[in-house]
């Protein structure tokens, strides 16, 4: 893992250079490419563990590159783009990218996401039997009901009993929206009355523990005016 | 001196006095005239000194006396009773007399002699001859008694002594009134300050109405004179006549005031060249002719440059069609076979009208399509522009942020570290501004995708407040909520509305007076819900709600270093995109945002 090789693809040389240096400071080996075609060439000759990829590039754009890579490899791909619309993110993720970061990005967040993706990628080999009924996996989020344990990209997370129960409920029903009342009644097992604040506070705490950027959560999302859900990834 | 005179002559007081005097003089002259008429004084007598030289003497006294004499002579049965004259009449056979011829001839009163069909009066007589003639064989002597002549002379003298001063009085009054009227005509409308003609409110009345009113007033005056004027044949003025004089005098004064006002108004209008223009006849004629003209000189179609030809054609079509119908009916009524002609012409007209209109419609459609295409194109360009500029701004910003981060990891002096921290702060802020700016640009240009779904506004507010709990606690403010127990169902985009409320509450947290409360309330009524967020500002809000919503305007005009200043603008624009209404009220230190939605 220390010598993980990362491919940074961006047509802007300064940005590519900056990312290179940021990642090198973390001890990764970095190779740069300035367009999609170059990236594909490098992938053939080098054993790359993760790709940071811009979308708007000459010759071959990021989305097409992602599709080409996905046809042969399942290495993590983090898309880095100035396009901030939800529709752009959804498109990128559906093309096979594992994460989507918008420009201008927070350098520390980029590093954190790279680390998280790498951890997941490296550990995937160990998890041969993830489909056990006691184990739930959503993206890098892993919950074991037998061990009563939650890990994010392999890192264990310390949750309180209520937090764990909420997360378990939402992860078991990934993609389904729960209202605060429903969550309260299932987790606290009491009649719900004016519980929005209580539930929301717990949601926020869980987010702070499992999300890299709690302000832009990847897993645990608030559906404004309706409820809460774990994104189905 | 001249200026002083001008000021005096044009002053309102002078004018008013002159006007009043005019009215007084006219009324006085009129009253005097009425008195004269009551005295039944014959104006003929005014020009003679001797009664016997007057026409009245011949026409009245002499004539009457002759009639009496002839009557007596030809009808002997009638008793003679007049003692005013002496006469002698004979036809050669009969003679009637009340005095001998000698006595008559000796009298020093005027003598009238009729002989051989002719009137003979003394050679140097100063009186006229009668104008009646009798058979030639008649011979008549006639003269009047001394007493009668003296009495008549006395009456004449009395009348003259009364009448001459009266007439002089009337003349002077009339002359003075005339002078004042001329003066008023000259100065009316002028002020001492300038040489302009000043019209007053009364002058805005149509000229025709003024003239009609004047005529009406004159009519009333005449009717009063007719009703209250009569002659009584005594020399005394009766009490009834005094009453009538007062009556007529009052009416005359009022009527002359009215006529004076109208006259001066008309004069002012003439001076200002508005006499005709200010009349109803002229105005209506002008409007009608203008309306008709407007059809010919394109003014009627000025606002419709694209359909000008069509509208002109349409009017022509309607007009000629009406004409055709008229002629068809005329010919039909006259049982003329010509009645078939107008319908045929009408068909030709319809064909022409349709054909020309089709061309015009095609052109309009084409033009409209082109303009729509153009608009679409420019809309697309706008979106592309926002996207491109967004990319062009974000790319260098990404480099800046990344290298600032790298720089901060280097071994740096303390000062350099401070600088790097400032750079980090500012680039972070720039990032927010750019992001806000593009959110705003997208939402205002209508290119923001919106996911409408059924949401609970109450829940949304609770979630937002819970989400911002840390910020609220940090600010030291208290948020007081007043939300209903039941859900408030609205149809909107929850994620964007979260942005709206987040921005507003963020704003209140930034600009509220420490220790005060922020109120978040909802009001439901008739299918609508209003979310009201109120706070007390920590500074004097010397701006209007419009200003605070203008992009880049900040609550405090002295810009601080946090935020982009776009929060409220984004909130407003997003609310609009989400189908709600957004209103800001500022009342003293109270800052209030009201957001309205339709519930269902």
HADDOCK unambig.tbl for C-alpha pairs under 7 A between the chains (distance, minus, plus):
assign (segid A and resid 14 and name CA) (segid B and resid 399 and name CA) 6.23 0.50 0.50
assign (segid A and resid 15 and name CA) (segid B and resid 398 and name CA) 6.88 0.50 0.50
assign (segid A and resid 15 and name CA) (segid B and resid 399 and name CA) 5.15 0.50 0.50
assign (segid A and resid 18 and name CA) (segid B and resid 402 and name CA) 5.86 0.50 0.50
assign (segid A and resid 18 and name CA) (segid B and resid 403 and name CA) 6.14 0.50 0.50
assign (segid A and resid 22 and name CA) (segid B and resid 406 and name CA) 6.70 0.50 0.50
assign (segid A and resid 82 and name CA) (segid B and resid 391 and name CA) 5.77 0.50 0.50
assign (segid A and resid 82 and name CA) (segid B and resid 394 and name CA) 6.40 0.50 0.50
assign (segid A and resid 103 and name CA) (segid B and resid 394 and name CA) 6.25 0.50 0.50
assign (segid A and resid 103 and name CA) (segid B and resid 398 and name CA) 6.07 0.50 0.50
assign (segid A and resid 104 and name CA) (segid B and resid 394 and name CA) 5.80 0.50 0.50
assign (segid A and resid 104 and name CA) (segid B and resid 397 and name CA) 6.19 0.50 0.50
assign (segid A and resid 104 and name CA) (segid B and resid 398 and name CA) 4.37 0.50 0.50
assign (segid A and resid 104 and name CA) (segid B and resid 431 and name CA) 6.85 0.50 0.50
assign (segid A and resid 105 and name CA) (segid B and resid 398 and name CA) 6.48 0.50 0.50
assign (segid A and resid 107 and name CA) (segid B and resid 402 and name CA) 5.89 0.50 0.50
assign (segid A and resid 107 and name CA) (segid B and resid 405 and name CA) 6.78 0.50 0.50
assign (segid A and resid 196 and name CA) (segid B and resid 462 and name CA) 6.31 0.50 0.50
assign (segid A and resid 196 and name CA) (segid B and resid 463 and name CA) 6.63 0.50 0.50
assign (segid A and resid 197 and name CA) (segid B and resid 462 and name CA) 6.63 0.50 0.50
assign (segid A and resid 197 and name CA) (segid B and resid 463 and name CA) 6.89 0.50 0.50
assign (segid A and resid 197 and name CA) (segid B and resid 466 and name CA) 5.42 0.50 0.50
assign (segid A and resid 200 and name CA) (segid B and resid 463 and name CA) 6.49 0.50 0.50
assign (segid A and resid 200 and name CA) (segid B and resid 466 and name CA) 6.04 0.50 0.50
assign (segid A and resid 200 and name CA) (segid B and resid 467 and name CA) 6.89 0.50 0.50
assign (segid A and resid 201 and name CA) (segid B and resid 466 and name CA) 6.56 0.50 0.50
assign (segid A and resid 224 and name CA) (segid B and resid 460 and name CA) 5.47 0.50 0.50
assign (segid A and resid 224 and name CA) (segid B and resid 494 and name CA) 4.65 0.50 0.50
assign (segid A and resid 224 and name CA) (segid B and resid 495 and name CA) 5.57 0.50 0.50
assign (segid A and resid 224 and name CA) (segid B and resid 498 and name CA) 6.54 0.50 0.50
assign (segid A and resid 225 and name CA) (segid B and resid 455 and name CA) 4.84 0.50 0.50
assign (segid A and resid 225 and name CA) (segid B and resid 456 and name CA) 4.80 0.50 0.50
assign (segid A and resid 225 and name CA) (segid B and resid 457 and name CA) 5.78 0.50 0.50
assign (segid A and resid 225 and name CA) (segid B and resid 459 and name CA) 5.09 0.50 0.50
assign (segid A and resid 225 and name CA) (segid B and resid 460 and name CA) 3.86 0.50 0.50
assign (segid A and resid 225 and name CA) (segid B and resid 494 and name CA) 5.60 0.50 0.50
assign (segid A and resid 226 and name CA) (segid B and resid 455 and name CA) 5.62 0.50 0.50
assign (segid A and resid 226 and name CA) (segid B and resid 456 and name CA) 6.18 0.50 0.50
assign (segid A and resid 226 and name CA) (segid B and resid 459 and name CA) 6.86 0.50 0.50
